[in-house]
Amino acid sequence: MNIKPISDLRNYNTVLKDCQADSPVFLTKNGRGRYVIMDAEQYDSIMAEMRLMSKIVKAEQRIENGESYLEMSELKKKLGM
């Protein structure tokens, strides 16, 4: 885990060199974790995964509430597959 005080941002090039995919830099302020600097592609991937998980949870809740859903064969037919 790469943890640095926020004051290290004075020399931000060094901090950015340490920030690579799967290796975010955690910045502390007054000794406590406060910020995270991470690779933009990794951030995009995490956000896409969170959106997908949110949609899955909503779909599961709808099924539990008795709302109808399409069987795979019906969906394929509807999509012309």
Backbone torsions as a table, in degrees:
resi	resn	phi	psi	omega
1	MET	NA	132.4	-175.7
2	ASN	-102.3	103.2	-177.2
3	ILE	-117.2	130.6	-179.3
4	LYS	-138.7	151.1	173.0
5	PRO	-71.6	148.7	-178.2
6	ILE	-59.7	-25.4	179.1
7	SER	-62.5	-21.0	177.2
8	ASP	-65.3	-15.0	178.8
9	LEU	-67.1	-12.8	175.0
10	ARG	-57.9	-33.6	175.9
11	ASN	-112.8	66.9	-171.1
12	TYR	-62.5	-26.5	178.9
13	ASN	-60.2	-39.7	178.0
14	THR	-65.3	-42.8	179.5
15	VAL	-63.6	-43.1	-179.0
16	LEU	-67.1	-31.3	176.5
17	LYS	-63.2	-35.0	-179.3
18	ASP	-76.8	-15.8	-177.7
19	CYS	-90.3	106.8	179.9
20	GLN	-132.3	169.7	177.7
21	ALA	-55.2	137.1	-178.1
22	ASP	62.3	17.7	178.0
23	SER	-146.3	69.5	180.0
24	PRO	-69.1	160.0	176.0
25	VAL	-104.9	124.3	177.9
26	PHE	-96.3	127.6	-179.6
27	LEU	-106.7	136.9	178.7
28	THR	-106.9	150.3	174.9
29	LYS	-131.5	124.2	-176.0
30	ASN	55.4	37.0	175.6
31	GLY	80.9	2.3	-179.2
32	ARG	-119.7	146.4	177.4
33	GLY	-59.3	132.0	-175.2
34	ARG	-134.7	-42.1	-174.1
35	TYR	-135.1	160.1	175.6
36	VAL	-133.9	132.2	173.7
37	ILE	-110.6	126.5	-178.6
38	MET	-139.7	163.4	177.4
39	ASP	-59.6	135.1	-176.2
40	ALA	-62.6	-38.9	179.2
41	GLU	-64.8	-38.7	177.9
42	GLN	-66.6	-41.1	177.3
43	TYR	-60.0	-47.1	179.1
44	ASP	-59.0	-41.6	-180.0
45	SER	-63.9	-44.4	179.3
46	ILE	-62.8	-43.6	-179.6
47	MET	-65.1	-39.9	177.9
48	ALA	-63.5	-40.8	178.5
49	GLU	-64.7	-40.1	178.9
50	MET	-64.9	-40.5	177.8
51	ARG	-63.3	-42.4	179.2
52	LEU	-63.6	-45.7	179.6
53	MET	-61.7	-38.9	177.8
54	SER	-62.0	-42.2	178.8
55	LYS	-66.2	-38.0	178.4
56	ILE	-64.5	-43.7	178.8
57	VAL	-61.6	-44.5	178.7
58	LYS	-61.4	-41.8	179.4
59	ALA	-64.5	-42.2	178.3
60	GLU	-63.5	-38.9	178.1
61	GLN	-64.4	-40.1	178.7
62	ARG	-63.5	-41.8	178.3
63	ILE	-63.6	-44.1	178.8
64	GLU	-61.5	-32.3	179.6
65	ASN	-82.3	3.5	175.9
66	GLY	86.0	7.8	177.5
67	GLU	-70.9	147.5	-176.3
68	SER	-74.8	158.8	176.9
69	TYR	-144.9	163.3	-178.9
70	LEU	-92.7	137.4	170.8
71	GLU	-70.8	158.6	-177.4
72	MET	-57.0	-42.3	-179.3
73	SER	-63.2	-38.5	178.0
74	GLU	-66.6	-41.5	179.6
75	LEU	-63.4	-44.8	179.0
76	LYS	-61.0	-42.0	179.9
77	LYS	-63.5	-43.1	-179.7
78	LYS	-64.2	-34.7	180.0
79	LEU	-87.2	-2.1	178.9
80	GLY	74.3	33.6	-179.3
81	MET	-101.5	NA	NA
